[in-house]
Amino acid sequence: MRGGQAGESKRASMLGSSPFAILHSRSYDPKDKKSRPHVDLRRVARYFAPYLREESLALVCILASGALGLLPPLFTLRIIDSAIPHHDMTELLFDVGGMVASALASAAIGAGQGYLNAIVGEGIMRDMRDALVSHLHRMPLSFFTSTKTGEIMNRVSSDVDAIDNVVTGTLASIVQNVVWILTTAVAIFILDWRLALLSLVVIPIMIVPLDPVGTRMYTVRKQTREQRDVIESLIQETLSLSGITLIKSFVREKREAKRFHDAGTKLMKLEINLAMVGRWFLAIVMALLVIGPAMIWLGGGFLAVRGVMTIGVIVAFVQYLARLYGPASALVGVQVQVVSAFAVFERIFAYLDMTPEVPRSPSAIDLGLAKGTIDFEAVRFSYAPERVVLDGVTLHVRPGQLVALVGPSGAGKTTIANLVPRFYDPQEGSVRVDGHDVRDLELESLRRNIGIVTQETFLFHTTIAENLRYGKPDASLDELQAACRAANIDAFISTLPDTYETVVGERGHKLSGGERQRLAIARVLLKDPRILILDEATSSLDSTSESLIQDALVPLMRGRTSLVVAHRLSTVLRADVIYVIDRGRVVEAGTHGELIARGAAYAALYAAQFRE
């Protein structure tokens, strides 16, 4: 059934041509208004709401630090114009002591502010990751079949990390710099209004070019994040156990290294472009940090020569300019960083805005403990409009029955099985469990009643016990052993040095295929579902492993409704009803004996498998 699953997965990927492919293929033109930042700031602000207390304390620290920062230039003025000319050591010591004390107090407050900023920033990033992962868990399978794993990982990890500086430092820096600019502006006008007006002349030059620089930064940042998705996907594909095995078996190490090098080179060029965006503008801003004080020395020197201003006032004024121009230039850089970060926020919100697999309905029915009746009524389903996978499928499964779905690869058997737990919804007709349309059921209550064993068993990189407890988190060791005895795997586990504490490795690859499959059966036994779906559970195994698993399936299916997707007909001879699926339709139904006697499609399949 591998070919059938691959075929259906390919068809499933076509569903990605809807919202998902659009997200990934969209290009960004800096001249296009749609390419400009359009993140809802109120939505970003909602992530800050739970940390209002820490933010308020940080604001108090900023205000206190801003007030203390005004003192050193005033002490400098007193030293130059009073203490030194009057040879007053007491005043000199007082002024120097005041400068030192204000600097130490400001440093201590700054440390506390940094701690508060870290709490807010790290908390927001944790909340954003939680929101992303929780939302992704509710996305339909079609999303995962059409999106590379590396891209998903990049959104959850790298994209959230990319806003770290904005969340933890930049926003606090904006408030701090604004406070410094305002307090300094008041101080310099009090000190001398003429020099204050002269010092403000250069400020507009720093601000005018911000919009084009920010827009260009936003565009290039978008492109770099998309290229990082490509690299993350390459890493995930080529360095996974399955990927590296394929590379080595086909001797494609050099080819994959070149692919990675080409992708890295493209990212390097984009990062260089990002680093150079607005570089000339920032260079002018840095030059103004020198030109501004030079103008003050010229104007203040002229007034001092005429005897209307003291040297202390000029020196204090120049010191204040550092508190004026420094924050102003910092705000220029901050604006560029924030606009650039909008590109990342937009990518994160794009994922959060995707429609989950099932809209939560307040009128959904709790299935409770299911009896196990399954009904398909004229079900039509397609992964893409141009190709129908199921065409009017009708079948009925009574509680406790063992029902088999057989047929050629790509006939739609796995799709039928996937409609029962509502991994997909049919476009026409209905799928019912205990008489309820599955679309009317509360999704968790439906899936709690269903246990699934597939051809490719997934195990986590942890112990056997932890993998088993995925079926029942509070299961005791005795329950684990009982389930494993029923699944014919307890004897093997007992031979391992760490028994149930043995780590199974990445995807369980320290175990054989048959051992992994029997662990999966034990895991489902612990879940104790009313409905069991077996999707080609033994097709890839050798005869010995298949025999062990067939024995393990007997207690698993006892008393449960079992829906078995099978390619090997030897595994379904005991089925109460066998449905033969061909090209998305039910072409035959009956027991093994009835279908053989009929001499039609099932008999032909059986004859093809057992020619000998």
N, C-alpha and C positions, 0 to 999 in steps of 0.2 A: 504493500500500500504506500510505500515511500513516494512512488511516482504520482499517485493520486493526491497525496498530501501536498506534494510540491506544486502540482497543478492547481490545486485549490488555493494554496498560499499565493501563487502568482496572480490568480484571479482576484484574491483579496486585496492584493497590492494596488489593483486598479482603482479601488475605492479611494485611494490616496490622491487621485486626481481632483478630488473635491477641495475641501478647505486646506488640507495638509500640504499638498504639493504647491499650492499657491503661496503658502507661507515661506516655503523653502526656496522657491524660484524667483521671488520678487526682487527686482533690481531697484537701485536707488539713484536718482538723478538729482544733483544739488540744485539744478535750475527748476526742478519740479517742486511745487509747493507741497505735494504729498510726501516728498522726501524730507521735509523739514520736521523737527521734533513736534510730536503731537501727543505727548504723554499727559494723561489726566493727573495733575498735581494733587488733586484732592484724594485720588486713589493712593498715591504715594504717601500722602500725609496720614492715611488711615493706619499705616504700619508704625507710625510714630506714636499714635494715641496711647498704647499701653504703657509708654515710658514717660508720661507727662511729668511725674515727680522728679525723675533724674534730669529731664530736660530743663525743668524749672531751676533746680539746683545749679546746673551747668550755666544757666543764664545769670544767676546771682554771682557765680565765680567770674564770668566774663565782665560783668559790670564792675565788680571789685577790682579786678585786674586792670581794667581800663582806667579807673580812677587813680590807682597807684602809679600807673605809667605816666601820669601827668606831673608827678612830683620831681623826678630827677632833673629835667630842664630848669625848673624853678630854683632848685638848689644850686645848679650851675650858675644861673644868673646872679644869685646872692654871693656865691664865691668870687665871681669875677668883678662884680660892681661894688661889693661891700666888704667881704671878709679880707680879701687880699689887699685892696687899697688902704683899708684901715688897720692892717696888720693885727687883726683880731683872731687869735688862735681858737678862742672858745667858739666863736661863730663858725670858723672853718671846720672845727671838729664836729659841731652840731650838723652842719650842712652835709659833710661827707658821711657822717653816721646816718643821716636821713636818707641819703642816696642808697647806702648799703642796705638799710632796713627795708626800704620800699622794694628794692630788687629781690631780697630774700622772701619777703611776704608775697610778692607777685609770683615768684617761682613756686612757692608752696601751693598757692591757689591754683596755678597752672597744672600742677601734678594732680590735684583733686579733680580739676576739670577734665583732664585726660582720662582719669579712671571712669568718670561719669559718661564721657563720650564712648568709651569702650563698651560699657554696659549697654548703652542704647544701640550702638552699631552692631555688636555681635548678636544682640537679642533680635534686632530687625532681620538680620541675615538668617538666623535660625528660623524665625517665623516664616520668612519668604521661602526657604527650602522646604519647611513643613507643608506650606500651602501648595507648592509645586508637586511634591511627591504625593500628597494626599489626592490632588486633582488627577495626576497621571494614573494613579491606581484605579480611578473610575473611568478612564478613557476606554473606548471600545477596542477590540482586538484589531480592527481595521487600521487604527492609528499606528499600532506597533508593527503591523505588517508593511506599512508604507513609510515608516520613519526609521532611520538608522539608529541603532542603540547608542553609538558614539555621540550623535547629535543630542539625544535626550540627556545623556550624562553631562554633556557640555552645558546645557541649559541649567541643570540642577546644581552643578558644582562651579564651573568656571564663570558662567554669567553672573551668578550671585556673588562670587568672589570679586568680580570686576567692579561691583558697586561698593566694595568695602570702603575705599577711600572717600567716596562721596558721602556715605552714611556715617562713618566714624569720625571723619575729620573735616570734610569740605563744608558741610552745612553749619557745623560749629564755627568754622573759620569765617564763613560769611557773616554770621552774627557778630563775632568778635571784631572783625575788620570794620564793620559798619559802626559799632560802638566806638572803636578807636578813632575813626574818621570824624564822627560827630563831636566827640569830646575834644579832640585836637582842634577842630575848626573853631569851636567856642573859645578854646584857650588862646589860639593865635589872634583871633579878633580882639580879645581882651588885651593881649600883649601889644599889638600894633595893627590897626585896621588897614594901613597902607601896604605893609608887607604881606598881610593876609590876602588881600586882593591880588597882589602880584603872584603869590604862590599858587593861587587857584587857576591861573591862566592855562597851565599845562594839563589840567584834569580832563577837559573835553577831548584832547588829542588821544588820551588813553582809552576813551570809551567808544568813539565813533565807529571804528572798524570791527567792533565785537560781533555784530550779526553775521556778516559774511564768513568770518573766521569760524564762528561756532557752527554754522550750517555745514561748512566743509568738513569740520571735525566730526560732526554727527554722521555724515555720509561715509567717510573713511572708516569710522569705528564700526558701522554696520557691516561693512565689507570684511573687516578683520575678524569680527565675531563669526561670520558665516564661514570664513576660511578655517577658523579654529574648529568649527563643526566637522569640516572635512578631515582635518588631521586627527581629531578625536575618534572619528569613525574608522579611519585607517588603523589607528593603534588598537582599537577594540577588536577589529576584524582579524588583523594579522598577528596579534600577540595573544589571542585567546588560544586555548588548548586545541580546539578544532581547527582554527585558522593556521596555526603554526605547523600542525600535522599535515595539512593540505599543502602548504608551501614547501615543506621538506620533501614530501612524496613526489611533487612535480618539479623539484629543483628550481624554484622560482625566487630564491633569496635575492638575487641581483635585481630582478624585475621589481620586487616589492620595495627594495631599498631605493630604487630610482623613483618609484611612485611617491614614496615618502619624501625624498629629496625635492622633487618637483613641487609637491604641495607645500613643503617648508619654505622653498624659495619664493613662492607666490606670497606666502604669509610674511616673509621677511620684507619684501618690497612694499607690501601694504603697511607694515609697521613703520618702515622708513618714511613713507608718505605721511603717516599719522604723526610721526615725530617732527616732520618739517612743516606741518600745517601751521600757518601764522607765525613761522619762526622770525620773519622780517618784522612783523608787528611787535612781537615780544622784544626783539632787539631794540626797536625804537623806544619801547616803554622803559627798558633798562637804561637807555641813554638819557631819558628824561629824569631819571632818578639822580643824575649828576647835574643836568642842565638846570633843574629847578633850584637846588641850593645855590648854584652859581649866580642865578638871577637875584636871589636873596642877598648874597654877599655884595653884588653890584649895587642893588637898591639900598640895602642897609648901610653899606660902606659910604655911599653918597650922603645919606642922612647923618652918619657919624662924623664925616669930614666937616659937615656944616654945623655940627655941634648940637643936633636935635635928637640924637639917639646914642645910647651907650653900647659899648662892645658886648656887655653881658646880655643885652636884649637880642643882639644879632646872633650870638652863639646859642642862646636858648631857642631862638626861632628856628635856626638850622636843625637843632635836635628835634624840635617838634615836627619838622618836615619829614623826618624819617618815619614818624608815626602817622604822617598824612599820606605820603607817596608810597610807602611800603605796603600798607593795607590796600591802597587804591590799585597798585599793580597786582597785588595778590588777588583782588576781586576780579581783575581781568583774567588771570589764569583760572580762577575758580569758575567763572562763567563758562569758559571753554570746556573745563572738566565736566561741569554739570550737563551742558548740552551734549557732550560726548556720552555721558552716562545715560542720557535719555534713550540712546540707541539700545542700550542693554535692558533698561526698564521695559522698553517696547517689546523686545524679544521675550522677556519673562511674562509680561501680561498677555502676549499673543498666545502662549501656551495656556495660561489660566483662563482665557476667554473661549477656548475650544469646548464644544458641547460634550459632556460626559456621556457614557454609554446609555444610561437610563435616567431621564429626568425624574427627580424625586417627586412623587405624587402623594399628597396627604390622604388620598382615598385608596391607596394600595392595600391589598389584602395580605394579612399574615397567613402563610400556608400552614404553619404549625407543623405537626408530624404528618408527613404525607402518607397516603395509602400506596401510591405508586402507579396509578393509572396514567397513561400517556396517550394522547390522541393528536394526530396530524390530520387537519381537514383542508384539502385542496390547497396545499402550501406551494406558493411560487416564491422563488428566491433567486437573486442574482447579485454577484459582487460588482458587476458593471452592467449598465443597461443593455449593451450589445450582446451579452451572452448569458442566457438563462442556465442556472445550475440545477435548480429543482423546478419541475414543471407539473404542478397539480398533484403533489404527493399526498396520499391519504393512507394512514396506517393506524392500527389500534393495538395498544399493549395493556393487558390486564395486570392487576397487582400480583407480584410474585412470578410473573412469566419471564422466561429467558427467550428474548427475541434477537435474532441475528439479522444483520444487514450485509448482504453479499453482492458482488457484482464486479465488473472490470474497474481498473484504476480510473479515477476522474469521473466516476458515475454520479457522485454526490453523497456517498455514504457518510463521510466525515462531516459534511455540512449538516446533514440530518441530525447527527449526534450533537453538533455545536448549537443547534437551535433549541435543544431542550433546556440547558442551563442559561439560555438567552445570551450567548456570546454574540449572536446576531439576531435580528428580527426579520421575519419574512415580509416581503412587499405585499403579498396577497395570502389569504387564508389565515389559519390560526393554529398555534401549538398550544395544547391544553395539558395541564397536570391536575389530576383529581377534578376534572371538569372546569377548572379555571384557566382562562387565557393567561399565559405566562406574562403578558404585558400588563395584566391587572394585579399581578402578585408583587409583594415586597421582595426586592431582588435578593436580599440576604437570606430571607426565609426560604426562598426557592433553592438557592445554592447550598444552604445547610443540609438539604435533603438529598443532595447529589454527590456521589463520589466518582472520580474519573481516574482511570489508569490508561495512559497513552503509550504509544510505541517508544517515544523518546522520553525516558524518565528523567526528571530534574531533581537533583539533590543539592542541598546547600553545602558549602565548604565548612562543615562543622561535624560534630559527632553523630554516630548512628542514632543515639538516644534523642538528640535535639531534632534530627530529621524526622524521626517517628512522631515526636510530640507535636509536630506541625499539624497532625491530624487530631490531636487531643492534648492541649497544652498542659493540663494538670494530670496526665496519665502517670501512674506509679510504675516502678520497675517491673512489678509482677504483671501489670497490664501490657507493658511493652513485650515482655517475654511470651505472654499468652498469644498476642497478635502475631509475633514472629514464629511461634510454633505452628500456628494455623497457616502461615504463609511459607512454611518449609524453609525458613532461613535461620531459626534460632540455633540449630546445631552448628552452622557455619560461623555465626557470630561468637559462639562459645569458644571456638578455636583461636580467635584473635587475641593477642596479648592484652589489649585494653577492653576487650569484649564490647559492651555497648557504649563505651567512651572512646572508641576508635574514630579518628577523623577520616572522613571518606574522600577528601581531596576535592579539587575543583570539579564541580558538576558530578561528583561521585566517581571519578575516573580511576580511583584506586580499587574499585570493585568491578567485577565482570558485568556484562549486560544482564545476565540472568539474575545475579545477586541484586543489582539495582532494581530490577523489576519486581523481585519478591519483596524488597524493602518498601517499594511503592504500594504493593498490595497490603502489606502489614499496616502501612500508614492509613490507607483507606479503611481497613478493618477497625482501626482505632476511632476513626470518624463515625463509623456505624451509620452510613446513609441508608435511606429507604430506596433510592434509585441508584443503580450502578451503570456507568458507561465505560466500556472497554473498547478502546480504539486501537486495533492492531497490536494488542498487548504482547503477542508472542511471535509476530511475523519475522523479526530480525534475529531470532535466537536459534541455537542448534537444537537438535531433537531432545537431548538430555535436559537442557534447561527448559525447553518447552514442556516436557513431561512434568518436571517439578512444578512449573508455574500452573499447568492445568490442574494438578492436584491441589495447589494452593488456592485456586479460584473456586473450588467446590464449596469450602466453608464461607468464602466471601459472597458467593451468589445465593447461598441458601436463605430463603425467606425474603429476598429482595427482588425488585423489578430490575432486570438486567438487559441492557441494550448493548449488543456486541457487534462492533464493526470488524469484519473478518475478511481476509484474503485467502488464508488457508482454510479450506472447507472442512478439514479434519477437526477443527476446533469447534464447529457448530453443529455436529451431528445430533447432539442431545437437545437442541433448541426446540422450544414449544412451537415457535413460528419462525419461519425463515422468509424474509422479504428480499426479493431479487431486484436490485436497482440497476437501471441502465439508462444512460443519458438523462438523468434527473427524473425518471419516472419509475413507479413500482410496476414491474412487468409480470411478477409472479409472487404468490404467497402460499405457504403451506409448510408441513413438516418435511423432513429430509425424505422420508419414504414416499410421501405424496408427490413431491416435486420430481423425484427420480422416476416414478411411475408415469408422470405426465410427459416426460421425454422432451421438454422444451429448453428454455434458457438455462435453468439451474442444472439440468442433466448434462447439457453441453459443457458448462463450467466444470462440473464434477469429472466428466470424462477427460477433459483436457488436463486436469491435475493428477488424475490417477490412471493414465494410459497403461502403465505397467500392470 
